[in-house]
Amino acid sequence: MYTLTNVSKTYTQGKRTVHALKGVDLSIGSGQMVAIQGPTGGGKSTLLQMLGGLDRPSGGTITLSDHDISTMSDGRLADVRAKEIGFVFQGFNLIPTLTAQQNVETALEPLGVSGAERSRRATEALASVGLADRGTHLPNELSGGQQQRVAIARALVKEPEVLLADEPTGNLDEETRDEIMDLLEGLWRDRGLTLIVVTHDSAVARRAERRLHIKQGTVREV
């Protein structure tokens, strides 16, 4: 699914040069579940942004399904993100003025899906995460765990090949954390997704097939 070859990322912070990634070589197979751990500032989120096409490397190449996303045009890269990659974030990133159903439907709008089809697929996606009866609720009417389920439904409604999750349980208590990870793991197995999770929580990381540790921009297999 992914091949990273000598990937580096350097940026300037004030007068200081930061080497967020240093010569990373990495392959991730289709359908794998991978956890990425490491200290704050070690490069976890930078690596995830590279995998998601949200940022570009300073050097090296990143291929996703044989497409070089490190040199792809902005328009083509946006198309790949919209169709092939789902994102789940720690902060949920739901639109507060939209219902759960409408939030999920927003993922389909860039794909030119008709209104009726958006509604049908969003309803199915909410049901798949256990929220069939919450479609008309606004985010502030839902618990943290329910909001994250809506965010997962939004990521999955476009049927991506890859699901990238950045600290998906970081704002949740232990019981809800386990429920969300049970859900993600079940969806991963049922759908054959490639699931990549950045986490500081070892209990979350232990669920993955592979565990990577990144520190000072360097990745090693655990």
C-alpha positions in Angstrom: 0.0 0.0 0.0 2.7 2.5 1.0 6.4 2.6 0.2 8.6 5.4 1.7 12.1 5.8 0.4 14.6 8.0 2.1 11.8 10.4 3.2 12.9 13.5 5.1 11.0 16.6 6.3 12.8 19.8 7.4 11.2 23.0 8.4 12.1 26.3 10.1 10.9 27.2 13.5 12.0 30.7 14.2 15.8 30.7 13.7 15.9 26.9 14.3 15.9 24.2 11.7 13.9 21.2 12.7 14.5 17.8 11.1 11.1 16.2 11.7 11.8 13.1 9.6 15.3 11.8 8.7 15.8 9.3 5.8 12.7 7.2 6.6 12.5 3.9 4.7 9.2 2.1 5.3 6.8 -0.3 3.6 3.2 -0.9 4.8 1.3 -3.7 3.2 -2.3 -3.5 2.0 -4.7 -4.5 4.8 -2.2 -4.1 7.7 -3.0 -2.5 11.0 0.0 -0.4 12.1 0.5 1.6 15.3 2.9 4.5 15.4 4.3 5.5 18.8 6.9 7.9 20.1 7.6 11.0 22.2 5.9 14.3 21.6 7.8 16.1 18.8 9.3 12.9 17.6 7.7 13.0 14.2 4.5 10.9 14.6 2.0 13.5 13.3 4.5 14.6 10.6 4.7 11.0 9.3 0.9 10.6 9.3 0.5 13.9 7.4 3.0 12.6 4.8 1.0 9.4 4.5 -2.2 11.3 4.1 -0.9 13.7 1.5 -1.6 16.6 3.8 2.1 17.7 3.6 4.9 16.9 1.2 8.4 15.6 2.1 11.5 17.8 1.8 13.3 14.8 0.2 12.6 11.2 -0.8 9.5 9.6 -2.3 6.2 8.3 -1.0 4.1 5.9 -3.1 0.5 5.0 -2.4 -0.8 2.1 -4.5 2.0 2.7 -7.0 1.2 6.5 -7.3 4.0 8.9 -6.2 2.0 11.2 -3.9 5.2 13.2 -3.0 5.4 14.8 -6.5 1.7 14.6 -7.5 0.0 17.9 -8.5 -2.1 19.6 -5.9 -5.3 18.9 -7.7 -4.6 15.2 -8.2 -3.4 14.9 -4.6 -6.7 16.4 -3.4 -8.6 13.9 -5.5 -6.6 11.0 -4.0 -7.3 12.2 -0.5 -11.0 12.6 -1.2 -11.4 9.1 -2.7 -8.8 6.8 -1.2 -7.9 8.1 2.3 -10.1 8.5 5.4 -9.0 10.6 8.4 -10.0 10.4 12.0 -8.6 13.0 14.5 -8.4 13.3 18.2 -10.6 16.4 18.2 -13.4 14.8 16.1 -13.5 17.9 13.8 -17.2 17.7 13.4 -19.1 20.8 12.1 -21.1 22.0 15.1 -24.1 23.3 13.2 -24.7 20.1 11.2 -26.4 17.0 12.4 -24.5 13.7 12.6 -26.1 12.6 9.3 -25.1 15.9 7.6 -21.5 15.7 9.0 -21.1 12.2 7.4 -22.6 13.4 4.1 -19.9 16.2 3.8 -17.3 13.5 2.9 -19.2 12.6 -0.2 -19.8 16.1 -1.5 -16.4 16.5 -3.2 -17.1 13.2 -5.1 -20.1 14.5 -6.9 -22.5 12.0 -5.2 -26.2 12.9 -5.6 -28.1 14.1 -2.6 -30.2 10.9 -2.3 -27.2 8.7 -2.6 -25.3 10.8 0.0 -28.2 10.4 2.4 -28.4 6.6 1.9 -24.7 6.0 2.3 -24.5 8.2 5.4 -27.4 6.4 7.0 -25.6 3.1 6.4 -22.3 4.4 7.7 -23.9 5.6 10.9 -25.6 2.3 11.4 -22.2 0.5 10.9 -20.8 2.4 13.9 -23.8 1.8 16.1 -25.5 5.2 15.6 -28.5 4.4 13.5 -30.7 6.4 15.9 -28.5 9.5 16.3 -28.5 10.9 12.7 -30.6 14.0 13.6 -28.5 14.9 16.6 -26.0 17.8 16.6 -22.5 17.1 17.9 -23.1 18.9 21.2 -26.0 16.5 21.8 -23.6 13.5 21.6 -21.0 12.1 24.0 -17.4 12.2 23.2 -17.4 8.5 22.1 -20.5 9.1 20.0 -18.8 12.1 18.3 -15.8 9.9 17.5 -18.1 7.3 16.0 -19.6 10.0 13.7 -16.1 11.0 12.7 -15.3 7.3 11.9 -18.5 7.0 9.9 -17.6 10.2 8.0 -14.1 8.7 7.2 -15.6 5.4 6.0 -18.6 6.6 4.0 -16.5 7.1 0.9 -15.1 3.6 1.2 -11.4 4.4 1.4 -8.6 2.0 1.0 -6.7 3.6 3.9 -7.8 4.9 7.3 -5.4 7.2 9.1 -6.2 7.9 12.8 -4.3 10.5 14.8 -4.8 9.9 18.5 -8.4 8.7 17.9 -8.9 7.9 21.6 -6.8 10.7 23.1 -9.9 12.6 24.4 -11.8 9.6 25.7 -11.9 7.8 29.0 -10.6 4.2 29.3 -13.9 2.4 28.8 -14.8 4.5 25.7 -11.3 4.1 24.4 -11.7 0.4 24.4 -15.1 0.7 22.7 -13.7 2.9 19.9 -10.8 0.5 19.4 -13.1 -2.5 19.3 -15.0 -0.6 16.6 -12.0 0.3 14.6 -10.5 -3.1 14.8 -13.8 -4.7 13.7 -14.1 -2.4 10.8 -10.5 -3.1 9.8 -11.1 -6.8 9.8 -14.5 -6.7 8.0 -13.5 -4.2 5.3 -9.9 -5.2 4.7 -8.7 -1.6 5.4 -5.2 -0.5 5.8 -5.4 1.1 9.3 -2.6 3.3 10.6 -3.0 4.7 14.1 -0.8 7.3 15.8 -1.1 6.9 19.6 0.7 7.6 22.9 -1.4 4.8 24.5 0.4 1.4 24.7 -2.9 -0.4 25.2 -4.1 0.9 21.8 -0.7 0.1 20.1 -0.7 -3.5 21.4 -3.8 -4.2 19.3 -1.9 -3.6 16.0 -0.3 -6.2 13.8 2.8 -3.9 13.6 4.2 -1.3 15.9 6.5 1.4 14.8 8.4 3.7 17.1 9.5 7.1 15.9 12.0 9.3 17.8 13.9 12.3 16.6 12.6 11.7 13.1 13.9 8.1 12.9 11.6 5.1 12.6 12.2 1.6 13.9 10.1 -1.5 14.1 9.1 -2.7 17.6 
